[in-house]
Structure formats: C-alpha cells, structure tokens
Amino acid sequence: MKQTTLSKPINISGVGLHTGVDVNLTLRPAPENTGYIFVRTDLENFEIPASVEYISHCSYATTLMRRGVVLSTCEHLLSALRGAGVDNCFIDLDNIEIPIMDGSSEDFIELIAEAGIVEQDAPRHILRILEKVEYAQGDRKMSIEPAKNFEIDCVIDFPHPFIERQSLNFVVKNGSFGKEIASARTFGFTHEIDMLRKANLALGGSLDNAIVLTENGMLNKTPLRFDDEFVRHKILDIIGDLALLGMPIEGKITAEKSGHAVHAQLMSKLLKAEHAWEIVED
C-alpha cells in the first residue's frame, strides 16, 4: 500500500463540546510523510503535530499542547482519518477545540468521502508490534500485542441498565470503521453535568451531540444507533487516541475500562519499549 491524502480541501463548522466555542475546520491534502498536523489559523498558522509527545492532559478528552498553544478534543476526527485510511492531512481550525458535530465520527467520515482519497508515491509505514506491552491503573487495563491486523478487544462496565458490561472485538479493515464504529456517539451522565460545567467543561454539550443518561434511562428522544453503542464509542476513542502514534498499527489492543489517560500511558510505555515494535513498509 502507498500513503494517501485527500483529493481536495473540504470545510465544516461546529461547536466545541467542552469550550462551547464556534469552530471552522478545513481538512487539506498534505505531502507524503506529513502525518496529521493541526494548524491554528487564528494564531498565525501555528502547527501542532498529532503526536504522543504533545499530549497535555486527558481528563474528558485528549488535549494536545505545543509551546503553550492548545488543541482540544482531537480524538473523534483522528479516529475518522485513521479509520478511513488517510495517512497525511493538514487540519486547519480557528479556535481551541475540534467541533464535536453529533458526538461521533460520522460527519468527519462523510466529509472525507466527499473530498475523496488519493494515493501518493511513498510506501505506507506500519507500526508492527513484536512483543506484548501492558499498562494497568487499578481495574483499568490496556495492552497491545502482536497480531496480523489492527484489532481491538474492548470491555466497558457501567452500573447503568443501558450499558452494564459490554464487549466487542473489532478489526479495522476494508471500510469496517465507517459501517460499525463511526456513528457511535459519545455519552455522559446527568449526575456529572453540574461537576463538568463548574470545571468549565461540556459547555457546548447538548442532546444533539451526546447521549445523556439519567439514573435509569436517557434524555435523548432518538434511539440508540446500536444496542452496544457505548462500547463502540470507546473503540472509536481508542482508534483516535492511538492515531497519535503517527502511523497505522499492526497489533491487537485489549482494553478493559480504559479511558484517554490509560491510552496515553500505554502509548508512552510502548514507545519507550523499543524492542517491542518495529516500523515496516506496508
């Protein structure tokens, strides 16, 4: 396989989930070996590469920071780019946060399809896992080990009648992301809303961009898109966060009750264990 980029620039606008700010976003073609680069057009085109080294914090979203310049909630867009098989892309935005759209990656997948994907001349590089690497934080666990594909085995467990214990094994290949994962929305609980708002988070949150769960049900009038939409969204987040490794992965992820901070810790541990991986041409 060769590397890919978009055929043409394409625009979308929306609101930031946590900041509530209006954001204009443009995805642009990028040269070979660029990867994904965020460009803050409101700050003289300051660039923040989508890379593990720029992870700043990971409480309710993955936030990047370079030289004091912040880029927040990048995981749903990165998940769409990786899931669609785009290797190189400039991501222009005129505010601090990627727009949340409907809380999933579906709008971004449609945007990428509308732009079209073109093959470039350089071979695609793959991060091939050679040895198992694990990270645990209490009952939150995550590991990556050798496999023939990019595969994710995910388990979540919430004491809520709509969720409880959900598990899914997902293999990223042949458009499976767009069909099975992209439309799964982010979710939260009514009891968290006051706490989040006091922390200046979820200021742009609404029933249009999140599933909001009450004690025994949900506030949304529209039905779930999948019976197990919640675990599918967790897989979406994992794919987006692991895109910060900078290239497609050949390996199997096993995650139980993981979150953005656990994803970041596993990536950091993996990169330090240089014997556990190699970079190969696809």
C-alpha positions in Angstrom: 0.0 0.0 0.0 1.1 3.6 -0.7 0.4 6.5 1.5 -2.8 8.5 1.0 -4.1 12.0 1.4 -7.3 13.9 0.5 -8.1 14.9 -3.1 -9.1 18.4 -2.2 -9.7 20.7 0.8 -13.1 20.5 2.5 -14.7 22.6 5.2 -17.1 22.0 8.1 -18.2 24.2 11.1 -19.5 23.3 14.5 -19.2 23.9 18.2 -16.6 22.7 20.7 -18.0 20.2 23.2 -16.1 21.5 26.2 -15.5 25.1 25.4 -18.8 25.9 23.6 -16.9 28.0 21.1 -17.8 28.1 17.3 -15.1 26.5 15.2 -14.4 26.4 11.4 -12.5 23.4 10.3 -10.8 22.7 7.0 -9.2 19.3 6.1 -6.5 19.8 3.4 -4.3 17.5 1.4 -0.7 17.1 2.8 2.5 15.8 1.3 3.9 12.3 1.9 5.3 11.6 5.4 3.4 14.5 6.9 1.0 12.6 9.1 -1.7 14.7 10.7 -0.9 18.3 11.5 -3.3 20.7 13.3 -2.9 24.3 12.1 -4.3 27.1 14.3 -5.3 29.6 11.7 -6.3 32.1 14.4 -2.7 32.0 15.7 -0.7 32.8 12.6 -1.0 29.2 11.3 0.8 27.7 14.4 1.3 24.0 13.8 0.7 21.2 16.4 1.5 17.7 15.0 -0.9 14.9 16.1 1.8 13.1 18.2 2.0 11.4 21.5 4.8 13.8 22.6 2.3 16.7 22.6 -0.4 15.1 24.8 -1.1 17.6 27.5 -3.9 16.1 29.5 -6.7 13.6 29.0 -9.5 14.1 31.5 -12.7 14.1 29.4 -11.0 14.4 26.0 -7.5 14.3 24.6 -5.8 17.6 24.6 -2.5 18.5 22.8 -0.3 21.4 23.6 2.9 22.7 21.9 4.7 25.8 23.1 1.7 26.8 25.2 -0.8 26.5 22.3 -3.6 24.1 23.0 -5.7 21.9 20.7 -8.6 20.0 22.4 -10.8 17.1 21.8 -9.0 15.7 18.7 -9.8 12.0 19.1 -13.0 11.8 17.0 -11.5 13.5 14.0 -8.3 11.5 14.2 -10.3 8.3 14.5 -12.1 9.1 11.3 -8.9 9.9 9.4 -7.3 6.7 10.6 -10.5 4.6 10.1 -10.8 6.0 6.6 -7.2 5.1 5.7 -6.0 8.7 5.3 -2.3 9.0 6.1 -1.5 12.7 5.6 -3.7 15.7 6.3 -3.5 19.3 7.4 -6.3 20.2 9.8 -6.9 23.9 9.9 -9.1 25.4 12.7 -9.7 28.8 14.0 -10.3 28.0 17.7 -9.1 25.9 20.5 -11.2 22.8 20.0 -12.2 20.4 17.2 -16.0 20.7 16.7 -18.0 17.9 18.3 -20.6 17.6 15.5 -23.0 14.9 16.6 -20.7 13.3 19.1 -19.4 10.6 16.8 -17.0 10.4 13.8 -19.8 10.1 11.2 -19.7 13.7 9.9 -16.0 13.5 9.5 -16.2 10.2 7.6 -18.7 11.8 5.3 -16.5 14.8 4.8 -13.5 12.6 3.9 -15.6 10.6 1.5 -16.8 13.9 -0.1 -13.2 15.1 -0.5 -12.0 11.8 -1.9 -8.8 10.0 -1.1 -5.8 9.8 -3.5 -2.8 7.5 -3.4 0.7 9.1 -3.1 4.0 7.7 -4.3 5.7 6.9 -1.0 5.1 3.5 0.7 2.9 3.4 3.8 4.7 2.8 7.1 3.2 0.5 9.7 4.0 0.2 13.4 4.3 -3.6 13.8 4.0 -4.9 17.4 6.6 -7.5 18.2 6.0 -8.1 22.0 3.2 -7.5 24.4 3.2 -4.3 26.4 0.7 -3.7 29.2 -0.5 -0.9 31.4 -2.8 -1.0 34.4 -4.2 1.6 36.7 -6.4 -0.2 39.3 -9.1 -2.0 37.4 -8.4 0.0 34.2 -6.2 -2.2 31.9 -4.9 -2.0 28.4 -2.4 -4.0 26.4 -1.0 -4.2 22.9 0.4 -7.4 21.4 1.4 -8.9 18.0 -1.4 -9.7 15.5 -1.9 -9.8 11.8 -4.4 -6.9 11.7 -5.2 -3.8 13.7 -7.7 -5.4 16.2 -9.4 -4.0 19.3 -10.9 -6.1 22.0 -12.8 -3.7 24.3 -14.8 -4.2 27.5 -16.7 -1.5 29.4 -18.7 -1.8 32.6 -21.0 0.9 33.9 -23.8 0.3 36.5 -26.5 1.6 34.2 -29.3 -0.5 32.7 -28.5 0.7 29.2 -24.8 -0.2 29.4 -23.7 -2.7 32.2 -21.0 -4.9 30.8 -20.5 -4.6 27.1 -17.7 -6.1 25.0 -16.8 -6.1 21.3 -14.0 -7.4 19.2 -13.4 -5.2 16.2 -10.9 -5.5 13.3 -10.1 -2.3 11.4 -10.1 -3.2 7.7 -12.0 -2.7 4.4 -14.3 0.2 5.4 -15.4 -1.6 8.6 -14.8 1.6 10.6 -17.4 3.6 8.6 -20.0 0.8 8.9 -19.5 -0.4 12.5 -17.9 2.3 14.6 -18.0 5.8 13.1 -21.6 6.7 14.1 -21.3 5.6 17.7 -21.8 8.8 19.9 -20.1 10.0 23.0 -22.1 9.6 26.2 -22.3 11.1 29.7 -24.4 11.0 32.8 -26.8 13.7 34.2 -25.1 13.5 37.6 -21.8 14.6 36.0 -23.2 17.7 34.3 -23.0 20.1 37.2 -19.5 19.0 38.1 -18.3 19.4 34.4 -19.9 22.8 34.0 -18.3 24.0 37.2 -14.9 22.9 35.8 -15.7 24.9 32.6 -16.3 21.6 30.6 -19.2 20.3 28.5 -20.2 24.0 27.8 -21.1 23.0 24.3 -22.8 19.7 25.2 -26.4 19.0 24.2 -28.7 16.2 23.2 -27.6 16.9 19.6 -24.0 15.9 20.3 -24.1 13.3 23.1 -26.1 10.5 24.7 -27.1 11.8 28.1 -28.0 9.1 30.6 -30.3 9.6 33.6 -30.3 7.2 36.5 -32.4 4.6 34.7 -32.8 5.8 31.1 -31.7 8.6 28.8 -32.8 12.2 28.0 -32.4 11.7 24.2 -35.6 11.2 22.3 -33.9 9.4 19.4 -33.0 5.7 19.9 -29.5 4.3 20.3 -27.8 3.7 16.9 -26.5 0.2 18.1 -27.6 -1.8 21.1 -23.9 -1.6 22.2 -23.3 1.9 21.0 -21.4 2.7 24.2 -18.6 0.1 23.7 -18.4 1.0 20.0 -17.8 4.7 21.0 -15.0 3.5 23.3 -13.4 1.7 20.4 -13.8 4.9 18.3 -11.9 6.8 21.1 -9.1 4.2 21.2 -8.6 4.4 17.4 -8.4 8.2 17.6 -6.0 8.3 20.5 -3.7 5.6 19.1 -3.6 7.6 15.8 -1.2 9.8 17.8 1.4 7.1 17.3 1.8 8.5 13.8 1.1 5.5 11.6 -1.3 2.6 11.2 -0.7 -0.3 13.7 -0.3 -4.0 13.1 -1.3 -5.4 16.5 -4.1 -6.3 18.9 -5.4 -3.9 21.6 -7.1 -5.4 24.6 -8.8 -2.7 26.8 -10.9 -3.0 29.9 -12.5 0.1 31.5 -9.8 2.2 29.7 -10.0 5.9 29.0 -8.0 8.7 27.4 -5.4 8.8 30.2 -4.8 5.0 30.1 -4.5 5.1 26.3 -1.8 7.8 26.6 0.1 5.8 29.3 0.1 2.7 27.1 1.4 4.6 24.1 4.1 6.2 26.2 5.1 2.8 27.6 5.1 1.2 24.2 7.3 3.8 22.6 9.9 3.5 25.4 10.0 -0.3 24.9 11.8 -0.1 21.6 12.3 -3.9 21.4 8.5 -4.3 21.4 7.9 -2.8 17.9 9.4 -2.1 14.5 8.4 0.2 11.6 7.9 -1.7 8.3 6.7 -0.7 4.9 3.2 -2.0 4.0 
